[in-house]
Amino acid sequence: MTEVTFCDSWEEMMEAERKAREAADARITPAQLRYRAGDIVVSDSGYGFPIFHEILDIEQEVKKQLWKYGDDHESDGIYTLDLYREPHMRFYRFARNYSEACQEGELGDFHLSIGMARITREGFEELRERGFSLEPYQE
């Protein structure tokens, strides 16, 4: 369930965000710490359907973007790499995130604490063919 917090100032909001992140960091399990690039991790959207996070190698993704768009985007790539090296980002993973609501996948990150389990690539591809629906398969 999504929780909304109202704040009276920027500082108060940033403090609330820091506390929430520290609480999430404290909930991480040893299994969640082992999630790596190439893994597909399942989490609960909070809206009755799962989200599938395909963890990407951030350095490889930045290289792909530089190759595709050229050196004009080098500063964007450096910013992204620097961001993921920040201490507060150590438990976030860059991923393409799929669900019934976003079947083409959306780039972003997720906090390790929301990961419920890994699934196999084969299981992921089967779910992709079904539009990421968990409804019983019927031919």
Phi and psi in radians as a Rosetta constraint file:
Dihedral C 1 N 2 CA 2 C 2 CIRCULARHARMONIC -1.364 0.35
Dihedral N 2 CA 2 C 2 N 3 CIRCULARHARMONIC 2.360 0.35
Dihedral C 2 N 3 CA 3 C 3 CIRCULARHARMONIC -1.998 0.35
Dihedral N 3 CA 3 C 3 N 4 CIRCULARHARMONIC 2.360 0.35
Dihedral C 3 N 4 CA 4 C 4 CIRCULARHARMONIC -1.883 0.35
Dihedral N 4 CA 4 C 4 N 5 CIRCULARHARMONIC 2.282 0.35
Dihedral C 4 N 5 CA 5 C 5 CIRCULARHARMONIC -2.066 0.35
Dihedral N 5 CA 5 C 5 N 6 CIRCULARHARMONIC 2.266 0.35
Dihedral C 5 N 6 CA 6 C 6 CIRCULARHARMONIC -1.722 0.35
Dihedral N 6 CA 6 C 6 N 7 CIRCULARHARMONIC 2.378 0.35
Dihedral C 6 N 7 CA 7 C 7 CIRCULARHARMONIC -2.206 0.35
Dihedral N 7 CA 7 C 7 N 8 CIRCULARHARMONIC 2.637 0.35
Dihedral C 7 N 8 CA 8 C 8 CIRCULARHARMONIC -1.622 0.35
Dihedral N 8 CA 8 C 8 N 9 CIRCULARHARMONIC -0.175 0.35
Dihedral C 8 N 9 CA 9 C 9 CIRCULARHARMONIC -2.675 0.35
Dihedral N 9 CA 9 C 9 N 10 CIRCULARHARMONIC 2.859 0.35
Dihedral C 9 N 10 CA 10 C 10 CIRCULARHARMONIC -1.037 0.35
Dihedral N 10 CA 10 C 10 N 11 CIRCULARHARMONIC -0.760 0.35
Dihedral C 10 N 11 CA 11 C 11 CIRCULARHARMONIC -1.082 0.35
Dihedral N 11 CA 11 C 11 N 12 CIRCULARHARMONIC -0.750 0.35
Dihedral C 11 N 12 CA 12 C 12 CIRCULARHARMONIC -1.103 0.35
Dihedral N 12 CA 12 C 12 N 13 CIRCULARHARMONIC -0.715 0.35
Dihedral C 12 N 13 CA 13 C 13 CIRCULARHARMONIC -1.121 0.35
Dihedral N 13 CA 13 C 13 N 14 CIRCULARHARMONIC -0.761 0.35
Dihedral C 13 N 14 CA 14 C 14 CIRCULARHARMONIC -1.153 0.35
Dihedral N 14 CA 14 C 14 N 15 CIRCULARHARMONIC -0.634 0.35
Dihedral C 14 N 15 CA 15 C 15 CIRCULARHARMONIC -1.155 0.35
Dihedral N 15 CA 15 C 15 N 16 CIRCULARHARMONIC -0.716 0.35
Dihedral C 15 N 16 CA 16 C 16 CIRCULARHARMONIC -1.118 0.35
Dihedral N 16 CA 16 C 16 N 17 CIRCULARHARMONIC -0.703 0.35
Dihedral C 16 N 17 CA 17 C 17 CIRCULARHARMONIC -1.135 0.35
Dihedral N 17 CA 17 C 17 N 18 CIRCULARHARMONIC -0.738 0.35
Dihedral C 17 N 18 CA 18 C 18 CIRCULARHARMONIC -1.077 0.35
Dihedral N 18 CA 18 C 18 N 19 CIRCULARHARMONIC -0.790 0.35
Dihedral C 18 N 19 CA 19 C 19 CIRCULARHARMONIC -1.111 0.35
Dihedral N 19 CA 19 C 19 N 20 CIRCULARHARMONIC -0.718 0.35
Dihedral C 19 N 20 CA 20 C 20 CIRCULARHARMONIC -1.118 0.35
Dihedral N 20 CA 20 C 20 N 21 CIRCULARHARMONIC -0.720 0.35
Dihedral C 20 N 21 CA 21 C 21 CIRCULARHARMONIC -1.147 0.35
Dihedral N 21 CA 21 C 21 N 22 CIRCULARHARMONIC -0.743 0.35
Dihedral C 21 N 22 CA 22 C 22 CIRCULARHARMONIC -1.114 0.35
Dihedral N 22 CA 22 C 22 N 23 CIRCULARHARMONIC -0.671 0.35
Dihedral C 22 N 23 CA 23 C 23 CIRCULARHARMONIC -1.131 0.35
Dihedral N 23 CA 23 C 23 N 24 CIRCULARHARMONIC -0.733 0.35
Dihedral C 23 N 24 CA 24 C 24 CIRCULARHARMONIC -1.138 0.35
Dihedral N 24 CA 24 C 24 N 25 CIRCULARHARMONIC -0.733 0.35
Dihedral C 24 N 25 CA 25 C 25 CIRCULARHARMONIC -0.998 0.35
Dihedral N 25 CA 25 C 25 N 26 CIRCULARHARMONIC -0.689 0.35
Dihedral C 25 N 26 CA 26 C 26 CIRCULARHARMONIC -1.220 0.35
Dihedral N 26 CA 26 C 26 N 27 CIRCULARHARMONIC -0.342 0.35
Dihedral C 26 N 27 CA 27 C 27 CIRCULARHARMONIC -1.542 0.35
Dihedral N 27 CA 27 C 27 N 28 CIRCULARHARMONIC -0.100 0.35
Dihedral C 27 N 28 CA 28 C 28 CIRCULARHARMONIC -1.177 0.35
Dihedral N 28 CA 28 C 28 N 29 CIRCULARHARMONIC 2.341 0.35
Dihedral C 28 N 29 CA 29 C 29 CIRCULARHARMONIC -1.656 0.35
Dihedral N 29 CA 29 C 29 N 30 CIRCULARHARMONIC 2.854 0.35
Dihedral C 29 N 30 CA 30 C 30 CIRCULARHARMONIC -1.012 0.35
Dihedral N 30 CA 30 C 30 N 31 CIRCULARHARMONIC -0.649 0.35
Dihedral C 30 N 31 CA 31 C 31 CIRCULARHARMONIC -1.103 0.35
Dihedral N 31 CA 31 C 31 N 32 CIRCULARHARMONIC -0.711 0.35
Dihedral C 31 N 32 CA 32 C 32 CIRCULARHARMONIC -1.150 0.35
Dihedral N 32 CA 32 C 32 N 33 CIRCULARHARMONIC -0.591 0.35
Dihedral C 32 N 33 CA 33 C 33 CIRCULARHARMONIC -1.124 0.35
Dihedral N 33 CA 33 C 33 N 34 CIRCULARHARMONIC -0.356 0.35
Dihedral C 33 N 34 CA 34 C 34 CIRCULARHARMONIC -1.528 0.35
Dihedral N 34 CA 34 C 34 N 35 CIRCULARHARMONIC -0.021 0.35
Dihedral C 34 N 35 CA 35 C 35 CIRCULARHARMONIC -1.125 0.35
Dihedral N 35 CA 35 C 35 N 36 CIRCULARHARMONIC 2.294 0.35
Dihedral C 35 N 36 CA 36 C 36 CIRCULARHARMONIC -2.331 0.35
Dihedral N 36 CA 36 C 36 N 37 CIRCULARHARMONIC 2.920 0.35
Dihedral C 36 N 37 CA 37 C 37 CIRCULARHARMONIC -0.938 0.35
Dihedral N 37 CA 37 C 37 N 38 CIRCULARHARMONIC 2.351 0.35
Dihedral C 37 N 38 CA 38 C 38 CIRCULARHARMONIC 1.739 0.35
Dihedral N 38 CA 38 C 38 N 39 CIRCULARHARMONIC -0.403 0.35
Dihedral C 38 N 39 CA 39 C 39 CIRCULARHARMONIC -1.290 0.35
Dihedral N 39 CA 39 C 39 N 40 CIRCULARHARMONIC 2.654 0.35
Dihedral C 39 N 40 CA 40 C 40 CIRCULARHARMONIC -2.056 0.35
Dihedral N 40 CA 40 C 40 N 41 CIRCULARHARMONIC 2.097 0.35
Dihedral C 40 N 41 CA 41 C 41 CIRCULARHARMONIC -2.005 0.35
Dihedral N 41 CA 41 C 41 N 42 CIRCULARHARMONIC 2.440 0.35
Dihedral C 41 N 42 CA 42 C 42 CIRCULARHARMONIC -1.784 0.35
Dihedral N 42 CA 42 C 42 N 43 CIRCULARHARMONIC 2.418 0.35
Dihedral C 42 N 43 CA 43 C 43 CIRCULARHARMONIC -2.379 0.35
Dihedral N 43 CA 43 C 43 N 44 CIRCULARHARMONIC 2.945 0.35
Dihedral C 43 N 44 CA 44 C 44 CIRCULARHARMONIC -1.660 0.35
Dihedral N 44 CA 44 C 44 N 45 CIRCULARHARMONIC 2.233 0.35
Dihedral C 44 N 45 CA 45 C 45 CIRCULARHARMONIC -1.230 0.35
Dihedral N 45 CA 45 C 45 N 46 CIRCULARHARMONIC -0.397 0.35
Dihedral C 45 N 46 CA 46 C 46 CIRCULARHARMONIC 1.505 0.35
Dihedral N 46 CA 46 C 46 N 47 CIRCULARHARMONIC 0.009 0.35
Dihedral C 46 N 47 CA 47 C 47 CIRCULARHARMONIC -2.123 0.35
Dihedral N 47 CA 47 C 47 N 48 CIRCULARHARMONIC 0.333 0.35
Dihedral C 47 N 48 CA 48 C 48 CIRCULARHARMONIC 1.601 0.35
Dihedral N 48 CA 48 C 48 N 49 CIRCULARHARMONIC 0.149 0.35
Dihedral C 48 N 49 CA 49 C 49 CIRCULARHARMONIC -2.502 0.35
Dihedral N 49 CA 49 C 49 N 50 CIRCULARHARMONIC 2.681 0.35
Dihedral C 49 N 50 CA 50 C 50 CIRCULARHARMONIC -1.449 0.35
Dihedral N 50 CA 50 C 50 N 51 CIRCULARHARMONIC 2.804 0.35
Dihedral C 50 N 51 CA 51 C 51 CIRCULARHARMONIC -2.033 0.35
Dihedral N 51 CA 51 C 51 N 52 CIRCULARHARMONIC 2.393 0.35
Dihedral C 51 N 52 CA 52 C 52 CIRCULARHARMONIC -1.935 0.35
Dihedral N 52 CA 52 C 52 N 53 CIRCULARHARMONIC 2.067 0.35
Dihedral C 52 N 53 CA 53 C 53 CIRCULARHARMONIC -1.800 0.35
Dihedral N 53 CA 53 C 53 N 54 CIRCULARHARMONIC 1.962 0.35
Dihedral C 53 N 54 CA 54 C 54 CIRCULARHARMONIC -1.594 0.35
Dihedral N 54 CA 54 C 54 N 55 CIRCULARHARMONIC 1.810 0.35
Dihedral C 54 N 55 CA 55 C 55 CIRCULARHARMONIC -1.221 0.35
Dihedral N 55 CA 55 C 55 N 56 CIRCULARHARMONIC 2.261 0.35
Dihedral C 55 N 56 CA 56 C 56 CIRCULARHARMONIC -1.891 0.35
Dihedral N 56 CA 56 C 56 N 57 CIRCULARHARMONIC 2.694 0.35
Dihedral C 56 N 57 CA 57 C 57 CIRCULARHARMONIC -1.441 0.35
Dihedral N 57 CA 57 C 57 N 58 CIRCULARHARMONIC 1.936 0.35
Dihedral C 57 N 58 CA 58 C 58 CIRCULARHARMONIC -1.021 0.35
Dihedral N 58 CA 58 C 58 N 59 CIRCULARHARMONIC -0.674 0.35
Dihedral C 58 N 59 CA 59 C 59 CIRCULARHARMONIC -1.159 0.35
Dihedral N 59 CA 59 C 59 N 60 CIRCULARHARMONIC -0.708 0.35
Dihedral C 59 N 60 CA 60 C 60 CIRCULARHARMONIC -1.145 0.35
Dihedral N 60 CA 60 C 60 N 61 CIRCULARHARMONIC -0.658 0.35
Dihedral C 60 N 61 CA 61 C 61 CIRCULARHARMONIC -1.158 0.35
Dihedral N 61 CA 61 C 61 N 62 CIRCULARHARMONIC -0.696 0.35
Dihedral C 61 N 62 CA 62 C 62 CIRCULARHARMONIC -1.137 0.35
Dihedral N 62 CA 62 C 62 N 63 CIRCULARHARMONIC -0.731 0.35
Dihedral C 62 N 63 CA 63 C 63 CIRCULARHARMONIC -1.054 0.35
Dihedral N 63 CA 63 C 63 N 64 CIRCULARHARMONIC -0.735 0.35
Dihedral C 63 N 64 CA 64 C 64 CIRCULARHARMONIC -1.055 0.35
Dihedral N 64 CA 64 C 64 N 65 CIRCULARHARMONIC -0.737 0.35
Dihedral C 64 N 65 CA 65 C 65 CIRCULARHARMONIC -1.153 0.35
Dihedral N 65 CA 65 C 65 N 66 CIRCULARHARMONIC -0.699 0.35
Dihedral C 65 N 66 CA 66 C 66 CIRCULARHARMONIC -1.124 0.35
Dihedral N 66 CA 66 C 66 N 67 CIRCULARHARMONIC -0.720 0.35
Dihedral C 66 N 67 CA 67 C 67 CIRCULARHARMONIC -1.105 0.35
Dihedral N 67 CA 67 C 67 N 68 CIRCULARHARMONIC -0.737 0.35
Dihedral C 67 N 68 CA 68 C 68 CIRCULARHARMONIC -1.277 0.35
Dihedral N 68 CA 68 C 68 N 69 CIRCULARHARMONIC -0.763 0.35
Dihedral C 68 N 69 CA 69 C 69 CIRCULARHARMONIC -1.878 0.35
Dihedral N 69 CA 69 C 69 N 70 CIRCULARHARMONIC -0.179 0.35
Dihedral C 69 N 70 CA 70 C 70 CIRCULARHARMONIC 1.536 0.35
Dihedral N 70 CA 70 C 70 N 71 CIRCULARHARMONIC 3.102 0.35
Dihedral C 70 N 71 CA 71 C 71 CIRCULARHARMONIC -1.137 0.35
Dihedral N 71 CA 71 C 71 N 72 CIRCULARHARMONIC -0.263 0.35
Dihedral C 71 N 72 CA 72 C 72 CIRCULARHARMONIC -1.069 0.35
Dihedral N 72 CA 72 C 72 N 73 CIRCULARHARMONIC -0.358 0.35
Dihedral C 72 N 73 CA 73 C 73 CIRCULARHARMONIC -1.856 0.35
Dihedral N 73 CA 73 C 73 N 74 CIRCULARHARMONIC 0.242 0.35
Dihedral C 73 N 74 CA 74 C 74 CIRCULARHARMONIC -1.049 0.35
Dihedral N 74 CA 74 C 74 N 75 CIRCULARHARMONIC -0.709 0.35
Dihedral C 74 N 75 CA 75 C 75 CIRCULARHARMONIC -1.136 0.35
Dihedral N 75 CA 75 C 75 N 76 CIRCULARHARMONIC -0.591 0.35
Dihedral C 75 N 76 CA 76 C 76 CIRCULARHARMONIC -1.099 0.35
Dihedral N 76 CA 76 C 76 N 77 CIRCULARHARMONIC -0.758 0.35
Dihedral C 76 N 77 CA 77 C 77 CIRCULARHARMONIC -1.113 0.35
Dihedral N 77 CA 77 C 77 N 78 CIRCULARHARMONIC -0.751 0.35
Dihedral C 77 N 78 CA 78 C 78 CIRCULARHARMONIC -1.111 0.35
Dihedral N 78 CA 78 C 78 N 79 CIRCULARHARMONIC -0.740 0.35
Dihedral C 78 N 79 CA 79 C 79 CIRCULARHARMONIC -1.025 0.35
Dihedral N 79 CA 79 C 79 N 80 CIRCULARHARMONIC -0.809 0.35
Dihedral C 79 N 80 CA 80 C 80 CIRCULARHARMONIC -1.093 0.35
Dihedral N 80 CA 80 C 80 N 81 CIRCULARHARMONIC -0.807 0.35
Dihedral C 80 N 81 CA 81 C 81 CIRCULARHARMONIC -1.086 0.35
Dihedral N 81 CA 81 C 81 N 82 CIRCULARHARMONIC -0.761 0.35
Dihedral C 81 N 82 CA 82 C 82 CIRCULARHARMONIC -1.092 0.35
Dihedral N 82 CA 82 C 82 N 83 CIRCULARHARMONIC -0.703 0.35
Dihedral C 82 N 83 CA 83 C 83 CIRCULARHARMONIC -1.037 0.35
Dihedral N 83 CA 83 C 83 N 84 CIRCULARHARMONIC -0.809 0.35
Dihedral C 83 N 84 CA 84 C 84 CIRCULARHARMONIC -1.296 0.35
Dihedral N 84 CA 84 C 84 N 85 CIRCULARHARMONIC -0.132 0.35
Dihedral C 84 N 85 CA 85 C 85 CIRCULARHARMONIC -1.620 0.35
Dihedral N 85 CA 85 C 85 N 86 CIRCULARHARMONIC -0.137 0.35
Dihedral C 85 N 86 CA 86 C 86 CIRCULARHARMONIC -1.154 0.35
Dihedral N 86 CA 86 C 86 N 87 CIRCULARHARMONIC 2.481 0.35
Dihedral C 86 N 87 CA 87 C 87 CIRCULARHARMONIC -0.979 0.35
Dihedral N 87 CA 87 C 87 N 88 CIRCULARHARMONIC -0.636 0.35
Dihedral C 87 N 88 CA 88 C 88 CIRCULARHARMONIC -1.251 0.35
Dihedral N 88 CA 88 C 88 N 89 CIRCULARHARMONIC -0.182 0.35
Dihedral C 88 N 89 CA 89 C 89 CIRCULARHARMONIC -1.760 0.35
Dihedral N 89 CA 89 C 89 N 90 CIRCULARHARMONIC 0.082 0.35
Dihedral C 89 N 90 CA 90 C 90 CIRCULARHARMONIC -1.084 0.35
Dihedral N 90 CA 90 C 90 N 91 CIRCULARHARMONIC -0.405 0.35
Dihedral C 90 N 91 CA 91 C 91 CIRCULARHARMONIC -1.867 0.35
Dihedral N 91 CA 91 C 91 N 92 CIRCULARHARMONIC 0.295 0.35
Dihedral C 91 N 92 CA 92 C 92 CIRCULARHARMONIC -1.811 0.35
Dihedral N 92 CA 92 C 92 N 93 CIRCULARHARMONIC 2.543 0.35
Dihedral C 92 N 93 CA 93 C 93 CIRCULARHARMONIC -2.173 0.35
Dihedral N 93 CA 93 C 93 N 94 CIRCULARHARMONIC 2.340 0.35
Dihedral C 93 N 94 CA 94 C 94 CIRCULARHARMONIC -1.318 0.35
Dihedral N 94 CA 94 C 94 N 95 CIRCULARHARMONIC 2.341 0.35
Dihedral C 94 N 95 CA 95 C 95 CIRCULARHARMONIC -2.667 0.35
Dihedral N 95 CA 95 C 95 N 96 CIRCULARHARMONIC 2.817 0.35
Dihedral C 95 N 96 CA 96 C 96 CIRCULARHARMONIC -1.734 0.35
Dihedral N 96 CA 96 C 96 N 97 CIRCULARHARMONIC 2.174 0.35
Dihedral C 96 N 97 CA 97 C 97 CIRCULARHARMONIC -1.932 0.35
Dihedral N 97 CA 97 C 97 N 98 CIRCULARHARMONIC 2.186 0.35
Dihedral C 97 N 98 CA 98 C 98 CIRCULARHARMONIC -2.061 0.35
Dihedral N 98 CA 98 C 98 N 99 CIRCULARHARMONIC 2.629 0.35
Dihedral C 98 N 99 CA 99 C 99 CIRCULARHARMONIC -2.890 0.35
Dihedral N 99 CA 99 C 99 N 100 CIRCULARHARMONIC 3.108 0.35
Dihedral C 99 N 100 CA 100 C 100 CIRCULARHARMONIC -0.994 0.35
Dihedral N 100 CA 100 C 100 N 101 CIRCULARHARMONIC -0.617 0.35
Dihedral C 100 N 101 CA 101 C 101 CIRCULARHARMONIC -1.377 0.35
Dihedral N 101 CA 101 C 101 N 102 CIRCULARHARMONIC -0.360 0.35
Dihedral C 101 N 102 CA 102 C 102 CIRCULARHARMONIC -2.505 0.35
Dihedral N 102 CA 102 C 102 N 103 CIRCULARHARMONIC 1.341 0.35
Dihedral C 102 N 103 CA 103 C 103 CIRCULARHARMONIC -1.251 0.35
Dihedral N 103 CA 103 C 103 N 104 CIRCULARHARMONIC -0.401 0.35
Dihedral C 103 N 104 CA 104 C 104 CIRCULARHARMONIC -1.435 0.35
Dihedral N 104 CA 104 C 104 N 105 CIRCULARHARMONIC -0.196 0.35
Dihedral C 104 N 105 CA 105 C 105 CIRCULARHARMONIC 1.526 0.35
Dihedral N 105 CA 105 C 105 N 106 CIRCULARHARMONIC 2.530 0.35
Dihedral C 105 N 106 CA 106 C 106 CIRCULARHARMONIC -2.309 0.35
Dihedral N 106 CA 106 C 106 N 107 CIRCULARHARMONIC 2.310 0.35
Dihedral C 106 N 107 CA 107 C 107 CIRCULARHARMONIC -1.290 0.35
Dihedral N 107 CA 107 C 107 N 108 CIRCULARHARMONIC 2.476 0.35
Dihedral C 107 N 108 CA 108 C 108 CIRCULARHARMONIC 3.013 0.35
Dihedral N 108 CA 108 C 108 N 109 CIRCULARHARMONIC -2.929 0.35
Dihedral C 108 N 109 CA 109 C 109 CIRCULARHARMONIC -2.210 0.35
Dihedral N 109 CA 109 C 109 N 110 CIRCULARHARMONIC 2.934 0.35
Dihedral C 109 N 110 CA 110 C 110 CIRCULARHARMONIC -2.486 0.35
Dihedral N 110 CA 110 C 110 N 111 CIRCULARHARMONIC 2.680 0.35
Dihedral C 110 N 111 CA 111 C 111 CIRCULARHARMONIC -1.489 0.35
Dihedral N 111 CA 111 C 111 N 112 CIRCULARHARMONIC 2.364 0.35
Dihedral C 111 N 112 CA 112 C 112 CIRCULARHARMONIC -0.936 0.35
Dihedral N 112 CA 112 C 112 N 113 CIRCULARHARMONIC -0.530 0.35
Dihedral C 112 N 113 CA 113 C 113 CIRCULARHARMONIC -1.123 0.35
Dihedral N 113 CA 113 C 113 N 114 CIRCULARHARMONIC -0.315 0.35
Dihedral C 113 N 114 CA 114 C 114 CIRCULARHARMONIC -1.556 0.35
Dihedral N 114 CA 114 C 114 N 115 CIRCULARHARMONIC -0.163 0.35
Dihedral C 114 N 115 CA 115 C 115 CIRCULARHARMONIC -1.164 0.35
Dihedral N 115 CA 115 C 115 N 116 CIRCULARHARMONIC 2.262 0.35
Dihedral C 115 N 116 CA 116 C 116 CIRCULARHARMONIC -1.699 0.35
Dihedral N 116 CA 116 C 116 N 117 CIRCULARHARMONIC -0.640 0.35
Dihedral C 116 N 117 CA 117 C 117 CIRCULARHARMONIC -3.001 0.35
Dihedral N 117 CA 117 C 117 N 118 CIRCULARHARMONIC 2.854 0.35
Dihedral C 117 N 118 CA 118 C 118 CIRCULARHARMONIC -1.602 0.35
Dihedral N 118 CA 118 C 118 N 119 CIRCULARHARMONIC 2.659 0.35
Dihedral C 118 N 119 CA 119 C 119 CIRCULARHARMONIC -2.189 0.35
Dihedral N 119 CA 119 C 119 N 120 CIRCULARHARMONIC 2.811 0.35
Dihedral C 119 N 120 CA 120 C 120 CIRCULARHARMONIC -1.320 0.35
Dihedral N 120 CA 120 C 120 N 121 CIRCULARHARMONIC 2.785 0.35
Dihedral C 120 N 121 CA 121 C 121 CIRCULARHARMONIC -1.051 0.35
Dihedral N 121 CA 121 C 121 N 122 CIRCULARHARMONIC -0.693 0.35
Dihedral C 121 N 122 CA 122 C 122 CIRCULARHARMONIC -1.113 0.35
Dihedral N 122 CA 122 C 122 N 123 CIRCULARHARMONIC -0.770 0.35
Dihedral C 122 N 123 CA 123 C 123 CIRCULARHARMONIC -1.101 0.35
Dihedral N 123 CA 123 C 123 N 124 CIRCULARHARMONIC -0.690 0.35
Dihedral C 123 N 124 CA 124 C 124 CIRCULARHARMONIC -1.088 0.35
Dihedral N 124 CA 124 C 124 N 125 CIRCULARHARMONIC -0.805 0.35
Dihedral C 124 N 125 CA 125 C 125 CIRCULARHARMONIC -1.118 0.35
Dihedral N 125 CA 125 C 125 N 126 CIRCULARHARMONIC -0.650 0.35
Dihedral C 125 N 126 CA 126 C 126 CIRCULARHARMONIC -1.110 0.35
Dihedral N 126 CA 126 C 126 N 127 CIRCULARHARMONIC -0.769 0.35
Dihedral C 126 N 127 CA 127 C 127 CIRCULARHARMONIC -1.131 0.35
Dihedral N 127 CA 127 C 127 N 128 CIRCULARHARMONIC -0.647 0.35
Dihedral C 127 N 128 CA 128 C 128 CIRCULARHARMONIC -1.058 0.35
Dihedral N 128 CA 128 C 128 N 129 CIRCULARHARMONIC -0.767 0.35
Dihedral C 128 N 129 CA 129 C 129 CIRCULARHARMONIC -1.058 0.35
Dihedral N 129 CA 129 C 129 N 130 CIRCULARHARMONIC -0.484 0.35
Dihedral C 129 N 130 CA 130 C 130 CIRCULARHARMONIC -1.680 0.35
Dihedral N 130 CA 130 C 130 N 131 CIRCULARHARMONIC 0.228 0.35
Dihedral C 130 N 131 CA 131 C 131 CIRCULARHARMONIC 1.238 0.35
Dihedral N 131 CA 131 C 131 N 132 CIRCULARHARMONIC 0.429 0.35
Dihedral C 131 N 132 CA 132 C 132 CIRCULARHARMONIC 1.120 0.35
Dihedral N 132 CA 132 C 132 N 133 CIRCULARHARMONIC 0.351 0.35
Dihedral C 132 N 133 CA 133 C 133 CIRCULARHARMONIC -1.426 0.35
Dihedral N 133 CA 133 C 133 N 134 CIRCULARHARMONIC 2.447 0.35
Dihedral C 133 N 134 CA 134 C 134 CIRCULARHARMONIC -1.719 0.35
Dihedral N 134 CA 134 C 134 N 135 CIRCULARHARMONIC 0.090 0.35
Dihedral C 134 N 135 CA 135 C 135 CIRCULARHARMONIC -1.052 0.35
Dihedral N 135 CA 135 C 135 N 136 CIRCULARHARMONIC 2.562 0.35
Dihedral C 135 N 136 CA 136 C 136 CIRCULARHARMONIC -0.946 0.35
Dihedral N 136 CA 136 C 136 N 137 CIRCULARHARMONIC 2.358 0.35
Dihedral C 136 N 137 CA 137 C 137 CIRCULARHARMONIC -1.239 0.35
Dihedral N 137 CA 137 C 137 N 138 CIRCULARHARMONIC 2.288 0.35
Dihedral C 137 N 138 CA 138 C 138 CIRCULARHARMONIC -2.278 0.35
Dihedral N 138 CA 138 C 138 N 139 CIRCULARHARMONIC 2.280 0.35
